[in-house]
Amino acid sequence: MNAPALRSPARRRFLAQSIATGGGFAIGIFGTGAQARIETVAATEAEPGTTAAMPNKFVRHPDFIPNAFVRITPLGVVTIVSKQPEIGQGIKTSLPMVIAEELEVSWKDVQIVQGDLNPAYGSQSAGGSRSTPTNYMDFHRLGATARTMLIQAAAQQWGVPATECHAADAAVVHDATGRKLGYGALASAAQLVPVPDQGSVVLKDPANYKLIGTRVGGIDNLSVVSGKPLFGIDVRLPGMLYATYIKCPVLGGAPVSANLEEIKALPGVEDAFLLEGSANNPRGLVSGVAIVATSTWSAFAARKSLKVVWKEGPGAAQSSEGFAALAKELATRPGQSVLRQDGDLSGALAAAAKTIEAAYSYPFISHASIEPQNCTAWYRADLGTIEFWAPTQNPAAGRDLVATTLGLAKEKIILHLTRSGGGFGRRLSADYIVEAGAIARRVKGPVKLTWTREDDLQHDHFRAGGFHFLKGGVDAKGQVTAWHDHFVTFANRIEQDGKSSLVPGSGASLAGDEFPGRWVQNCLIEQTPIECSIPMGPWRAPGSNVFAWVIQSFVDELAHAAGRDPLDFRLDLLGEKDIVPGTGKDDLPYNVARMKNVLREVARRADWGKATLPRGRGQGIACHFSHRGYIAQVAEVTVSQKGELKLDRVVVVADIGSQIINPSGAENQVEGSVIDGLSTLMYCELTLEKGRIVQSNFNDYPLLRMPTAPPRIDVHFVKTDYPVTGLGEPTLPPLAPAVCNAIFAATGKRVRQLPLTRTDLSWT
């Protein structure tokens, strides 16, 4: 197969053609702090071995650095670059919609291309649901500035004031005479128009939006369903070899020797060798054995004959059972760090009308992306460059890791973004990229590294497991008077600059201002780490995905102990005043009114408490604030007497600001969050024995299947006068507690351990 479309000029060098085709028009935007700087760019062909689409000639104002996002040819073709990685969250469609809206062009006439890693584009990571809030207003200004310049170019040709003209349907119209000039006819002239001062650029009134707020199918949908090459695993290059990389089954171990000569003699094998990694960075290049062959099949077949002598290291003594026993023992001691301490906890618990004590736990889990980790790398010794095609969420971090590990200058590293077949935070790491780079440098040519499913599950950067030991008290009026959470979690020992320190895994740090810490007068939140060899990384809605389950479940326990309705209990606990920033949550205040609003709305939409349900059926409610989104959910379940769970309906209400860019994509994200959250709640669990991950594939690490999915997921958005934010993560955390609270309402059984397969839900 030839190289995929992602290598074609249309996808890699659209700027290069803007001059060659007769004077095209390109606009770039660069945000510095809160101020956007905008200028025109005229580009020529990118030089071989340099970053694609990097402008090397441009008309500029002092102190401005252009980013090229929009191109209009004399033929009227409008091309918009999507700079963020597309991992299924729909950003490749939604952000260009913003530019197209302000530019006044029809969506059917717009071409979207994926931007490669390019410093001219600014930040290009996809994580933390930050792509939309980081770029939304800049992209509005970008489109509006281009529109303003086109109007000015037309006004100059007609000799009329620009105020007498307006843009519509990719053309400029003179209001008084009805004269019209299409954008293509104005492209060359607009290139020479000075960039207007940003104070003079008027953004569209949201009431006049034609595209934003409408349902638009994903730009890649047709290619995805028809099997066209889009993903990293689809990349093909001339003369490309194929590699597999084998790491120690014991996490943290390394190879000592292997039967490399025997492997090299096998059919299709071109080379086999050891690679030495760094023991100080569990998320970097890990030592292992590389096998390079003429096909992926040959490489995978050869690894079955591989015999390695491993140095297992201290990780071999670690196990899930051992960690659980240690956590229970550590919980009897004071926490190693105090995250929040207010009031007199002991006195409040002693004086409480009712107290509850509970232990919650959850396991390590994998990201389990359907597309396993892969990367194609091409090392060119003659140019001193290395070129990558990678399904990555964080291309700049990948480039930086390659530069540091392989000792290459950053400008010698070219990285093309492919679509990712799922990410969920896993592809924020770059271990698979640096592995491909190290192998390619040895091969001195193009090579594609593909992980097996077993590699993907057993050498993930896992979501950290955790243990929460909780105590709470309520007074005679049903008010929460005491809250204690001792969080025992996991950390890696990192050696850096001659110093050794324990660093908690991603999502394994509980903030002292986490709800309801700042709301309870007598509160103690403390944390104790367990050192482990397990590499950890961000998993969808890091931290929040488990903290919401623990906290909202225990809040529900307190509500029932107080004999109060769980909705009213939460509304009362939230109070009336916003909570000022504390030690986390991006230093954002917690807007109490917004959370209470989504709680009331989800209760209304779900007919909360309006019907007396028979035993075995129940409703559960939960809410959570994360990634700038305020989300509430109600789950409705049926549990048979044998303990068989059926999720009947999930109702979701989300407040993510003033605008939903693409309702189709937004609903897809919410529904996907519910399915992902339910799958993790019900099934996902990794266990460790002698330092090895026991599970290896979907036969023993099952995911949710269609028959188990809820037949109804009702999605509702509440628009508020707040900045637009992302949606890929904040709607996942409330799902698990809403379901578990519904299970309690149906059966009287409280779920305190994940996954649900650990709890007997049968009742009589």
N, C-alpha and C positions, 0 to 999 in steps of 0.2 A: 504494500500500500504506500502511496506517496505521502509526503508530509501533509498533515492536516491543514485545514483552512487557517488555523491560527498563525501559520507562518507566511501567509500570503500578504502582499503589499496592502491590500484593503484593510487587513486586520492589524498590521504592524507599523505601516508607514503612511497613514492617511495624510499626515502633514507634508510628507515629502512630495506628494502629488499636487498640493494646493498651488504651488507656483508653476510646476511643469505643465499643468493643464490650462494655463492661461490666466493666472492671477487670482487664485482663490482667496478666501477671507477666513482667517482664524482668530479666535478670541481666547484668551486665557485668563484665569482668575487665580489669585494667590492670597490666602488668608494669613495675616500676621496678627495674632491675638484676636481682638474683636473687630479689627478693621480689615476689610478686603481691599486688595490692590489689584487693579485690572489693567491690562494693556494688550495691544495687538501683537501678533506674532506672524512673521513670514518665514516659513521653514524651507530648507532644502533637504535633499536626500541624506538620510543618516549614513555615516561612514561605516564600512564593514568593521565589525568588532566593537562598535559602540552601542549604547543603549538605544533601542529602537524608538523612533518618534521623538528623539531629543532634538529640540530646535537648535540650530547652530547659526542662525541669522535672524534678527528680529528688530522691528522698530519699537523702541521702548522709551518710557519716561524714566527719569532718574529714580533709583531706589526701588524699582519694580522688577520682579522676577516672574516671567509669564508661565502659565500652565495652559497647554493647548487642549481644549475640550470640544470646540465647535468648529466645523468646517462647512462652508457653503461654496460650491463650485459655480462657475458661470452657467452651468446647465441647471442650476437650482437644486442640486443634490445636497441634502443636509445630513451631515455625519456628526454624531455625538459620541464622545468617548465615555465609557463607564470605567472609572478608575478603581473601584473597590473590588475585591475578590467576590465572585459569585459562588456561594456554597449552598444554594437552595433557598436563601432568604429573600430572593426577588429584587435585590438592590440593583442589578444590571438593568432592570426595567424601571423601577420607581424613581431613581435619581435622574436619569435622562428625561423622564416625564416632566420633572420640575423645570429643566432647561427649555424643553419644547413648549411648555405652557407659556413661559415668559417670552419666548422667541416668536410666538404666534405662528407655529407651523403645525400642520396636521400630523398626527402620529403615524399614519400609514405612509407618509413621505419621508420618514426619518430612518436613517441607518444607524445602528448601534454597534460599536466595536469595543472589545475588551482592551483596556489599556494595560501594557506591560509595566513592570516596575520602572519608575522614572521619577527622579527627584523633583522634576518640574510639576508633578501632580500633587505633591504634598503627601499627607498621610494616606496609606493604602491598605490598612489593616481592616479585617472584618472580625470583630470580637467585642463583647460587652454591649451589643446593640448600639454601637456608637456611630455607625456609618451615616444614618439619617440625621441625628442631631448635629454631628460635626459638619456636614456638608449642605444641609437643607437651605439655609439662608444664603450661603455663598453661591449655590447653584441658581437660586432665584436671581441674585444680582448679576450673575454671569449671563443668563438668558436675557434679562432686561437691558443690560448694557449693549449686547449685540443688537437687540431690537432698536434701541435708541440710535445707534450708529447707522443702521440701515435707513432709518427714517431721516436722519440728517443727510445722508448721501442722496436720497431721493429729493429732499427739499432743495439741496444745492443745485441739482440738475434742473429742477423746475424754477428755481429762483424765487421760492416762496418760504415763509417762515416754517420751521419744523413743527410749530404748534398747530399748524393748519393740516397736519398729516397724521395718519394713524396706520398701524400695521394690522393685517388680518390675512389669514390663509397664505402665509409665505409671500406676502406682497405688501407694498406701501401704497396707500391710497391718499390722494389729495381731496380733502373733504369738500372744498368748494366746487371743483370741476369734475370730480370723479375719475381723474387720471390715475393710472395704476402702473407700478413697476414691480415686477417679480424680484425676489431675492437674488436669483441667478444673474439678472441683468444689472443688479447693483453690487455684485460681489467685488469687482475690481475697484470701483469707486469707494466703497465702504472701507476697503483696506487702508485708504489714505485719510480717513476721517480721524481727527484726534479723539482719543478716548475721553469721554465726558467725565467731569467731576462726579464722584459718586453721590454727592448731595443733589445733583440734578437728575439722577436716574430714578424714575418712578416705577415701583413694582406694581403689579396688577392687584386690583381689589379682589380678595378671595371670592366675593359674590359673582365675579365675572369669569371665574375659571371655567374652561371648556374641557380640559383634559384631567387635571388633578381632581380626584374625587370620583372618577369614573372607573369602571371595571376594564382593566387591560390585561390580556393574557401575557404570560411570561415570554420574553423576547426569544428564548431558546426552546420554547415548548415543542415546536414542530420538530426541531432537530433531535430533541431528547426522545420523543416517542417514535421517531423514524430511525433511530440508531446511528445518526451521523456523528462523526468524531468531534467531541467537545471536551471530554474529560482527560485528565492527565494520563490515565491508563490507555487512552486511544492514540497517543503520540507515536508516530513512526518517522524515522529518519533514514536516509540512505546509508547502508553499511552498518546499521545499528546492531549492537550486541545486547544481550539480555542477562540480567544478574539477579541473584538472590543473596541474602545476607543473613547468616546464622549467628545468633547471640546465645550466651549461656542461659540454660533453662533456669538457673538460679539468678534472680534479679541482683545485679551488682557484680556478677562473676565475669571471668574473662578466659579466653582460650590460652592454653599453654602450647599445644601442638595438635596437628591433625594429619590425616593420611592424604596430603595434598597431591602427591604424585599419582596415587591410585585414582583420585578424582579427575585429574587432568587427562588421564587415559580413557575416560568414559566417552561414549558417542556424543558429539555436539559440544563438548566442553572445550573452551578456549583457554581458560586459566582458572586457577584457584589459589588463594593467598590469604594470609592473616592480615588484619588491620588493627592497629593499636589505637585505642581511644583514650579518653580522659576519665579517670576514676573520680575526679572532683566535680564533674558535671553530669548528673544522671539524665539530663535532658539534651546532651550534646552527642558527640560521636562516641558510641559505646563499642568497645573492642569486640571483634567477631571474625567470622570466616566468610570471605566472598567467593562465590562461584560465578564465573562468567561463561555464557554459552551462546549458541547460535539461535536459541529460542527459549522462551520462558519455560516451556515444557521440559526441555533438556536440562535447564538449570534446576528446576524443581525435582526432576527425576534423579539427578546426580546427588542432591543433598540427602537423599534416602540412604546413600552408601557412605556418607560422611561419618568419620569417627574422630571425635575430638576429645582431647584431655583437657578438662576444665579446671580452673582454679575458682572454686565456688565462693570463697570468701565468707564473711560473717553472716551474710543473708541466709545461708543454708540452715541456720538455727531458728529462723523465724517462721511463725505459723499463725493462722487466724485464731485458733484456740488459745495459743499462748498470748496473743495480743488482747483477747477478750478477758482472760484471767488477770493480766497485768492492769488493764483499764479498771477493772472492779477494785483491785487493790489500791490503785492510785487515787480512786475517788474517795477513799477514806482519809486521805491526807489533804492539807491545804493546797490549792492550786499553785502551780509554779509562777503564774502571772495573774494579777488581778486586773480585769478589764473594766470593771465598774463596781464601786462600793458606796452605797448611800444608806443613810439611816441606821436603824438597829434591827438587823435581820433576825437574830435569835429572839429578841424580845417580841418582834412582830409575829413570828411563828408561834411562840408560846401563848400569845394573847389571841390568836386567830380562832374564830368560831369553828372553822374546819380547815384542815391541812391535807395536802395531797403530796405524796412522794412517788416518783416514778423514774425508771431508767429506760432511755430510748437508745437504740443503736441501729446503725446502717453499715453496709459492707462497702468495700472497694468495688467499683464497676468500671466497665470499659466504654469507650465512645461508640464502638461497633459501627463505624461508618460502612455503608454498603460497598463503597469503593475503598478497598484497602489502600494503605499508604503506598505511594509510588512516586517516582520522579525520573525524568530523563535528563541526562547531563552529557555535554559534548565539550571535552577538553581539547583545545587547539594549541599545541605546543608552539607552532610557528607564530601565532599572534599573542601567546601568553594569556589567553582568555579562557574562561569557562562559561558555557551557556546552559541555562536550565529551562525546562518546561515543567512546571510544578503546580499541582492542586493545593495551594497554600492559602491560609488565612492571613499570614503575616509575612509578605515577601521580603520586606526590608530586614526583618530579624533573620530570615533564612540567608540572605546575602551576607549579613554581618557574621553569622556563625560560620559560614563557609570561609569568609575572609580570615577570621581569627584562627580557625582550625587548620586550614590548608596554607596559611601564610600568603594569601593573595591580596592585592590591592582591590578595594571595592569597585573602582572604575573598570576593572578587568572582569567583573562578574556581571553577566547579563541574565535577567530572569523574566521569563514569559509566564503570564498567569493563564492557567487553564481553568475550566470550570471544575468544581469539586463535587464528588458524589457523596456529600455529607461532610460536615466538619465538627460541629458541636463543641468547638474549642480544641479538638485534637490537632488540627492543622495550624494552630498558633505556634506549636512546636515545629522545629525544623530538623529533627534528627534524620529523617528519611532523605532530606535534601542534602545534608552534609555527607551521608553515607553514599549517595549517588555520586556526589562530587569527588569523594576520595577514591571510589572505584574507577570513575572515568579518568582521573589523573593517572592511575596505574595503567588503564587500558589505552590511553592516549587516542581516544576516539569517542564516538557517540555510544552511549549505553543506557538502557532503561532498567532501573531497579524496581522490582515488584515484590511487595510483601505477600506472604501467604495469609490466609485468614487466621491461622494459628499464631503467626508472628503478630498480627494486628491485635489479637486478644491478649496474648501473653507478654507482649512488650509494648503495651500502650503506656501513655502517661495518664495514670488512672485518676478517677475521682476518688479523693481520700475517703476512707471509712471514718467512723466517729462514734463516740459514746457520750451521751448527755445524762447527767445525774441531776434530777430536778426536785425542788421542793417549792411549794407554793401555799399561801394561806389567804383565806377570805374572811371578812368579818360578818357580823350578824346581818348586816344590810346587803350582803352579797358583793361587797367591794373587795378588789384585790389589795391586800395589805403587805404581802411578802412575796419575793421572787428570788430563787436561787438556781443557778445553772452552773454546774461544774462540767466543762467540756474537755474531754480527753480525746486527743486527736493525734495525727501522725506528722512526722517531720523527717527531712533528710539532713544528714550532716554534710555540710559544704566546706571545703577547704579553699580559702581565697586569701591571697596576700599573706600567707604564712599563718593565718588565723583559722580556727575551726569554730563553726557555729551550727546550731540546729535551726533549720528554716522550715516552717510549717508548709505543707503542701498547698497548692492553689485551692482556694475555697475552704481551707482548714483553719482559718483565723476568724473567730467570732468577734465582732465589734461590740464595744461596750454600750453603744447607743442603739443596738438592735432592739426592735420592739419585743417585749414591753419594758425593757430596762429603764429607759428614761421616764416612763410613765408611772412607775411604782416607787413609792417613797422609800421603802425598805428593800434594797436590792443588792445582790452580790452575784457578779458574773466573773468566773475565773476559768483559766485554761491551763492544761498540762499536756505537753507533747510526749509522744512515744517515738523514739528513734527507730527508723526502719530503712531498708534498702529499696523500697518500692518507689519507682519514679512516679511523680504525681503532676497533674496539669489541670488546667481549667476545663470543666465540664459544664455544659449548657446552664446558664445562670449560676455561676460558681458560688458556692456557699449557700446562696438563697435556695437552691434546689433541695437542700436537706434541712437548713435552718427553719424554713417555713413549715415543713412537716412537723418537726419537733415542737416548735413554739406554738403553732396554731392548734396542734393536737392537745398540748398541755393546757393551753388557754381553754379549750373545749372541756377538758377534765375539770378545771376550776369552775367553769360555768355550770356544769351539771352538779358539782359538789355544792354550789351555792343555790341550786334549785332554780336557776334562771334560764331564760331563753338565750341560746348561744349568740344570736344576732344582737339582741339588746345588751347582752353582757359585753360584747366587743365595742358597740357604740359607746357604752358608758365608760369603758376602760380608755378609749381614745380621748375622751374629754372634749374640750372646746378649743384649746389653743394649739397652734402649730408648735412643733418641737424644733428648737434651734439646732444647728449642726453640732455634732459631738466628735467622735473619733472615727467616723466612717461615713459610708453612703455618699462618697464623692463630695463631702462637705456641703450637701444640700439639705435644706430644712425639710422636715417631714410635714407635709400639708395635711393636717387632720381633716379638714373639710372635704378634700378630694377623696380621701379614703372612706369617710363616712358616706359620701355620695355614691360611690360604686357599691358599697355594701347595701345601702337601701335600694339601689336600682337592681342589683342582682336578686335581692329578696323579692322585689316586685315582679321581676320577670319570671322567677321560678315559683311564684305563688307560695313563698316560704310560710310554713306553719298553718296554711289555710285548711288543710285536710288532716284528719286523724288517720294515720297509716297503720295497717295491720302489722303484727310482728313479722319480721323478715323483710320489711321494706323501711327505708329511711332516707332522710335528707341530711346532708352535712354542708356546712358553710365554712369558708376560709378566705383570708385576704392576705396580701403581701405587697410591699413596696420594694421594687428593685429596678435597677437600670432606668431610673427616672419614671417608671410606669406604676400606676396605682391599679391593682387588679383584685377583683373579688370573684369567687366561684361558688356555685352550689352544685353538688353532685347528688344524684338520686340513684339508689341502688336497691337491688333485690338479692337477698342471701337465703338460699334454701336451707332447710334444717340439716342437710349434709355438709353445709359450708360452701356450697357452690355460689360464687359471686357473679352477678350480672349487673353491669353498669347501664342503667336505663337512659340517663340523660345527664349532660353537663351543661350548665348555663354559665357563660363567662361575660363579665362586664369589665371593660378596660378603658382607662383614661390615660391616653398617651399624648395629650395635648390638643392643639387647635385644628389639626388637619389629618385626615387619613388620605395619603397620596393615592394609593391604589387599593380600593376595597377588596378586590379579588385576591391580591397578594396578601393583604392584611389578614383576611379571614383564613387563608391557607396557613399562615404562620400560627394563628391561634389554634386552629384545629390540629396542626402538627405538634404544637406544644402539649396539647391535651393527650394525644396519642403517645408521644414520647414519654410524657410524665407517667401515664398509666402503665406503659410497658416497663418502665424502670421500677415503679411501685410494685408491680405484680411478680416480676420474674428475675430481674437482673441481679446477679451476685457472683463475685469472684472470691474464691477461697485460696488461701496460701498454705502449702504444706512443704516443709523443708526448703523454704525460700522459693518455691515454684508455684506459679499459678496453675491450679488444677484444671480449670475449664479451658477448652481449646477451640471450640467451634460452636455453631448455632444449635447443635444437637444437645449440648449441655449448658449453653448460654442462650436460652430462647428469648425471642422478642415477640411482641404482641402480634397476633394474626388477625385477619379481618373478622372472623366469627366472634372474637372477643371484644372487638372495638364497640364503643357505644353507638347505638343507632342514631342518636341525636346529640349534636354539639351546637348549642345556640350561642351565637357570637353577637355581642352588642358593644358599640363604642359610644362613649360619652365625650363629646367635644367640649373642651374648656379653653379658656384664654391663657394657655401656657405654651411654651415652646414645644414643637413637635419632637418626639423621641422615637426610639426604635421599638421593635415588637418581637424580635426573634427569641428573646429570653424571658421578659418579665411575666408572661402568661403561663409559664410552666410551674413555678414554685407552689401556687395555691392548690394545684390539682391533687397531690397526694394527701394533704390534710383534709381537704373537702371530702374525698372518698373515704378516708379512715374515720372521719367523724360521722359520715353517713352509715358506715358499717356499725359503729357503736349504737347509733340511733335505731338501727334495724335489729341488732342482736344483743346489745349490752356488752359486747366484747370490745376491749380497747386494744388497738394495734400499736405495739411499742417497739417492734423489730421489723426491719425490712430485709428482704422482700416479703410480700404477703404470704408466699409459700411457707414461711416460717411460723405462721400463726394458724391455729385450728379455728375456723370460723363457724363450725357447726354449733347448733343450738337446739334446745328442746323447749 
